[in-house]
């Protein structure tokens, strides 16, 4: 039986503290070298709090997308209601319901986990939990979240699922998290 290499962290330091991630540098023991002088690699990565994405699915089988400006790519992007897991210990499903209510004023009677996936594991440990929300009802006016900053201009647009998937293939939807959420939704609906 072949031995599997143990990738041990030999040292770790936080280079920068951010609002939802830290930039961390670690030295890891790699295959090769000797016990006395192991082969190593130093890598920097974003140590991220994680996030949730919620796909609202209405009774006509349409998905609710929002268009939001994103600073890093400097683009308005189509995406689903989503948010950080920035409340310590908060259950991802609770966070998903919170973001759905805050961003698009909807409650979901049913929330189904579609999976959890790393966004860019070569540079970040950000883990996103994906949910499908059904049995949608509006949040009462008096209970609605006051949106500010980039969230103040969020508008919910209902898309036919096939049209949204075509928009991914055609380059109109360029947010990778959204593209995965659409495909996870399609896979779930096909397996029902």
Secondary structure as UniProt FT lines:
FT   STRAND          9..17
FT   STRAND          21..33
FT   STRAND          38..48
FT   STRAND          51..57
FT   TURN            59..60
FT   STRAND          62..70
FT   TURN            71..74
FT   STRAND          75..79
FT   STRAND          81..84
FT   TURN            88..89
FT   HELIX           92..104
FT   STRAND          106..118
FT   TURN            121..123
FT   STRAND          127..138
FT   HELIX           141..143
FT   HELIX           149..153
FT   STRAND          156..160
FT   HELIX           161..169
FT   TURN            170..171
FT   HELIX           176..191
//
